[in-house]
């Protein structure tokens, strides 16, 4: 099978995406597929694309480990000869159209807001993951929270703020300030007073034009992957310092991850059923990962859904799949099969 692993892009999660893409690429190659790892923004500026799948290793490039901070996107944009006026790089749509399926390894705004999926639908390109509508619903955390409340899914209370909007709210500290369309905990701040609140808003607006301010839930953090509507085992996430931010997510050894999580059968089933309900409410149809907090009274809150969860060496869904005997390669093959049967 000819497969494009689409990664990179110009979101703050570019490095994470490339890390996911490289691992997926190697897994699919080991299964005998003809695979090309393609940067959606940089593309391949070559005249003859007829044999790119057979020459996949030639275009792999040097994929480094995820750094402790977000990438320099201005430097990435400068690599495009045309200045990056169009999102898709040279030959990207042409090559993707020649593939049997595109494995979506994009993360963040560039790949999880539904725009790439909508473009592929118009071009008749088959791809893994959820469609454009469910991707857009999940990516907009404010809209997703409205749906959670409407359908009785417990989620932290909060409100939204738009850039340059007068803020006459009186937050009850501590609160979490975050952009509505971010990922990998970039643009997320835990604040304890008005001075920190003002600075957090200023910093967060650097990453987007709309923010969520929500109650801070102190307790244990969990995640649940759902594949084709069925929940995987619950994984508990315990950073050794601070909270589960960008650094703790992707630096090996920075976080203890326990799967299956140390929960009672009752709480495990409750969280899994909640994850499956979120999956249904957001109209997700292939796979996703839902994130949760549980306070000291064991109340469970859903924070958000991730429609293209990470597939890096430290990512959660592969660990959850491993807990039920599914290897990384088998997980990739399962995701491919869902896309081919869609």
N, C-alpha and C positions, 0 to 999 in steps of 0.2 A: 504494500500500500504506500502511496506517495503522501507524505504528511509534512505540512509546514508547522513548525512550532513558532508561534508569533509572540515576540517578547519585546522588551526595551521600551520605546516610546519616550514621552517627555513629561511623565508625571513624577512626583517626588519619590515614587516607588520604582523608579527605573532600574536601579541596581538589584532590588529584590526580584523584579521580573526577570532580569537576565540570569540570575542565579537559579530561579525556578526553571527557566527555559533550558538552561544547559543540562540540568539534571533530567528533565523530561526527554530532551534530545538523546542523551546517552541511554536512557531506559528503552526508548522506542527503537533505537539502532540495535540494541542487544536482542530485540525481539524480531529482527530481520526486516524492518520497514526501511524504505528509502526516505530519509528525513533531512529537512533543511531547517536550521535555526535562523530565523529572519527577524531583524530589527524593524518594527513597523514604521519607525520614523526615518531611519537611515536607508533602509531598503538595500537593493543591490544595483549599483550603477554600472551595469554591463549590457552589451548589445545582444548577446546570445544567451537566452535563459533556458534553452531546450534540455540541458542535462544537469540543471542545478541540483536536483534531488540525488543524483548519483555522486555529485561532487560536494556533498554536504560538509564534510570535514574541512574542505578547502576554505569555506566561508565562515567557519565556526568562530574564529577570532580568539582573543584572549579574555575569557570571562573571569574576572577577579571575584574574590569573596565580597560579600556585602560589607560596606564600610560602616563606621559608627554614626555617620551623619548622611543626610540626604545628598544626592548627586548635584553637581554644578550643571544645571539645565541650560544655562546660557552657553556654556562650552559645547554642549551636545548640539544645540541649534546651529552653532557656528560650523559644524562639520558638514552641513548641507550646502551644496553649491548654490541652490536656489534660495537660501536663507530660510528654508522651512515654511514657505508661504502656505503650502498644502500639507496636511497632517501626514498622509501616506507618502512614504519615501519612494524612490525610483523602483518601478517594476513590482511593487508589493501586491497590488490588486491583480496584476497579470499572473504572477507566480501562485498566489493563493487560489486563483480560479483554475489553475492547472492541477492543483492537489486534489486528492480524494477527500481530505478533511484538513481543517486548520485546528491545531491544538492551541487554544487560547491560554497563553502564559502571561498575559498582560495583567498588571495590578494598578490600582488607583484610577484616577479620573480618565486616563487615556483608554482604558479597556473595560472598566466596570460600570461606566455610565450609560451604556447601551448604544452609543453612537457608532462604534466599530461594528457591532452586531447588526444594526440597522443597515449600514452600508453593505455588509456581506449579504444580507437578505435581498437587497436590491440587485446585487450582482449574482445571485444564485450560488453563493459560496457556502459550503457546509462547514460548521464550526462546533467546537465543544463548548459546554457550559450553557448558561441560560440565555433566553432571547432578549431582544432590546428592551421590551417593556418591563420585565421582571428585573433586569439589570438596573434600569433607571429608578424603579421603585425602591430597591434596596440601597442604591448608592446615595439617594437623597435621605439622609438620616432623619430629617424633620418630617418628611412625608411618611417614611417607614414607621416612625413613632406614632403618628396619627392613626395609622392602620392598626398598630399594636393595641392602642387604647380602644379603638372601635371594636376590635375583636376580643377584648378581654385578656390580652397578653400583658402581664406585669412588666413595666418598664420604668426607669427612673423618671420622676416628674421634672418638667423643665419648660423652657420657652425659647423662642428663636429671636435672633437679632440680625438685621440686614446692615450692610455697610452704610455709614453716614446716617443711620436711623437714630433718633433720640431714644436713649435708654433711661426710662423712668422706673425700671424694676428695682426691687429691693431684695437681692439674693440672700438666702439663708445659708451662710457658710458652714462647712466647706462646700464648694460646688465644682463641677467640671465644666470647662469652657473648651469647645472643639468646633472645628469647621464641619458643615453638614455633609460635605462630599470628600472628606479626606480618607486616608487609610494608613495602616502601619503605625498608628498613634502619632503621626506627624500632625502638628497643629492642635495638640491636646494638652491642656494645662489643668492641674488641680490647684485651686486657689483658696485662701483662707481669710482674706480681708479685702476691703475696697481698693487698696493700693495694688495688690496683686491682681485683682479683678480687672482694673483698668489696663494694666500692662498685658495681661493675658488676652484681652480683647484686641488690643493693638497688634500683638504678635500673631494671633490666630487669623486676623483679617489679611495678613500677608499671604495666606494660603487659600483664601476663598472669600466670597462676598456675603456669605450667610453663616451664622454661628448658632450652635445650640448651647444653652446654659442649663445644666441639669444637676439634680441633687447628687452628691457624692455618696456612693454606697461603699462603706468600709466592710471588707470581708474577704471571702475567697473568690477567686476567678476561675471560670470554667469555659470550655468550648465543646461544641457538639457538631460534628460533621453529619450531613444528611445526603445520601446518595439515592436518587430515584424515589424520594419520599420516605426512605427508611433511615432512622438514626443509627449512627455508629456509636461505639462506647464513648462515655464522657471522659474528657481529659482535664485534669486540674493544672493550672498554671501558677507557679509560685516564684516570682522574681526574687533573687537573693538580696537585691537592694532596689529601693524605689518601686515604681509601678511598671506594668508591662508596656514600656515605651519602645521606640524604634531600636535602640541599642539592645535592650533585653530580649527583644524578639529574635534578633538575627546574629547575636554574638554567642558562639558555642560556649556552654557552661554558665551563662549569665542567669539562666532560669531553670528551676526544677519543674519538670513536666511529668505528671503521674497519670498513667493510663493502664487500666481503668482507674478513674478517680476514687478517692477514699470517701465514698458516700454510701448511705444505706440504700438498699434495693428500692425503697419507696422514693427517695429523693432522686435516684438515678432515673427511674422511670418517669417521674414528673418532669425532669429536665429534658429527657429525650422526647417526650410527648409535646412539650412546649416548642422544642426545636422543629419537630415535624409540623406543628401548627403554623409557626412562622414561615416555614417553607411553603406551605399551602397558601397562606394569606398574601404573601408577596408574589404568588404565581410562579414560583421557581419550578423548574421542570427537569433538571439534570442533577446537579450537585451544588452544595453550598456549605458554609460553616457559620453557625450561630454562636455568639459570645454572650456569656452570662456572668452575673455577680450574685453571690449569696451572702446575706448579712449574718450577724451573730445570732439572730432569731431564726435563721434558716429560711428566710424569705428569698425567693428566687426572682431575679430581674433580668430580662433580656435587653442587652445593650444594642445589638445590631446584627445584621446578616452580611456575610461576605460572599459575593457571587463567583469570584475567582480566587479562592483561598490559595495561600502560598504552597508551593511544592518544593521549597528549598530544603537543604539538609536538616534544618531545625524546625520545619513547619509542622503544624498540628494534625491536619487531616491524614497525611501519610502515617503518622504515629498511631492514630485511631484505627486506621485500616489494618495496620500491622497487628493490633491487639485482637483482631478477629481472623488472623492468619492470612491476610491479603498483603502480598509483597508490593513494593513500590512499582515494579514492572506490571504486576497484575492490576494495580489501581489505575495506572495509565491506560492499560488495555480496556479496562471497564469503562473509563470515561470516553474513550474512543468509540466503544460499542454503543453507548447511549446516544452519542451524536449520530452514528450511522443508522440507528433505528428510529431516529426522531422523525 
